[in-house]
């Protein structure tokens, strides 16, 4: 057999080791909603870090500004619907993406990012690290947020 020193060892992150969380600002102006949601979900999960571990929250905080100016492709503005149900009989109602953009533009981004996260309790903790604002002003200036470095296209 081979000696164990020939194989690389995988380091798994633990919650006690993770103390340095970075705050990132992402501008949603004129960006496609689905592609933006993938980027934000990867930051929240920590997939951009070398210490990424699937079962540990290694992600960073994300501030999304200009959520009301996010772009939907094709005819999704009129065709895409969001359904809500209060639990009472006959109280299911639907809203189009255009109506949601008027009422709560933050919901479009939050709902898309939530769909990109895993469906477990860890995702609930990750979603708490997401702050979405309709305009270009945000309340997290004290956390010194930095713009997320975009991947360069070759």
N, C-alpha and C positions, 0 to 999 in steps of 0.2 A: 504494500500500500504506500501511498504518498504521505510524507510528513505534513502535518497541519500547517506548518509555516509557509508552505507553498501557496495556500489559498488565502484570498483576501478575507478579512473579517468585516462583517457588516455592523455598523454602529447604529443602534436604534435610539432615538431621542426619548428622553423622559421629561415629564412636566417640570421637575425641579431644575433641570438644566436650562430651560427656556425662560429667560428673563428679559431679553432684549427684543421688544416688539417695535417695529417701525410703523410709522403712519405714512400712508401714501395718498396722494390726491390724484384722482382720475377725472379728466374732463370729458363728459359724455357728448359734447356738442358735435353734431354731424357724424356720429359713430353709429354703426349698425348695432342694434340692440343685442342680438345673439352673440356676436363676436365680442362685444364689450363684456357681456355676462361671463363668457368663458375666461377672459383675462382676470376679471374681478374674482371669480370663484377660485382660480388658481392661486391668486395672492392670499385669499382667505384661508385656503387649505395649506399653504406653505410650499406649493410645488415649485416655486422659483428658488428655493433654498437647497443647499446640499444636505441639510439636516432633516429633509422631509421624511416623515414617518406617517403611514396611513392612519394608524389608530391613535395618534397624538395630535393635538391642536398646535401645529408649528407655524401657523400663518400669522400674518400681520393685519393691522387695521387699514381700512380703506374708506376714504371720503370721496363720494361721487358728487360732482357739481354739474350744473346745467342738465339735469335729468329731464327737464321739459323739452330739450332740444335734441333728444336722441332720435335716431332715424329708424324707421321700419321700411323694409324693402317690399316691393310689389304692391299688392292691394291689401296688405295686412292692416293698414290704418282703419279701413272700414269692415274688413272681413273677420279679423281676429276678435274673439269674444272671451270675456272672463266671466265665469259663473260663480255666484255666491248663493249660499243657502243658509237660512237662519235656523233650520231645524223644525220649523212649523210646517204643516201641510200647505202647499200652494205658495210658499214664499221663496222659491228659487227664482232668481232674476239674473239677467245677463247684461253686461255692459260691453260696448265695443272699445277698441283701443283708443279711438279718438275721444270717446266720452271719458275714459279713465285719464287721458292726458289732460283734459280740462279740469277734472275734479282733483285727482291725486297723481301728478306726474311721477312722484317718487315710487309709486306702486309698480309701474312698468319695469323699472330696473330691479327693484327688490324681488319681485315675483320671478323674473328671469334668472337672477342669480340663485335664488332658492331652488329652482329647478335643476341647476347645475351642481348643487352640493349633494353629498350622499344623504340617504334617507335614514338618519339615526340621531341619537342625542348629541353626538359631536357636532353635527351640522347646526343644531340650535345654538350652540356656543359660538360657532363660526359666524352665524348670521348676526349675532349681537355686535360683532366687530365691524359691521357695515353701516355707514352713515350716508344717507342719500339726501341731497338738497336740490330743489327745483331750480334755484337761481345760481349765480356765480359766487355767492357769499356763503361761508360756513362758520361754525362756532368753535372749531377745533384749532384755532391759531396757536394756542398755548402748547399744543403737542408737537409743534414744529413739523408739520407734514411736508413731505418732499414729493415732487412729481415722480410717478412710476416710470422707470426707464423702459421705453418701447423696444421691442426686438427689431433689429435692423434687418430689412429685407435684402436678400442678395440677388 
